[in-house]
């Protein structure tokens, strides 16, 4: 099995805030991430596809096509957006990295078969900061 990864970048703002809680409880749980005026991150998304190389191309997935897919279906919808207000697939969800990566998985899992017959989505890694990231394996 070969694992092929592509890294993409986007900037986005969000606020961690549970509307069912008081403002005080939100601040207690989320601290400055519950700021009324939002906060932003320089996100890095790493998409890993696994499979055996196509005998005709030697590719598990064409990385140019993978990059185009990630940009069209994910980055263009997230870059320079407010995750709480501007992103349709985050409507009604707490804008945590954990929830965001699950939604990104759903999108890419649906669209990946359009660009590869030999690869399948293996994992996503989403960096919120250089030291904080989440991994998701579709489980």
KATAUR-V616790 format. One line per field, one symbol per residue. psi: psi as a letter, one per 20 degrees, with the letter a starting at -180 (. if undefined). A space follows every 50 residues. Layout:
psi->???
This chain:
psi->ppppqpprqqpqqrpopoiirrgghghggiciijphkrrrqnqppppppq aqqphhhjqgqohghggggggghfghihpkrohhhiohijpjqplrhghg hghgggghhgihiiipiiqqpgrqpophrhiprqqpjk.
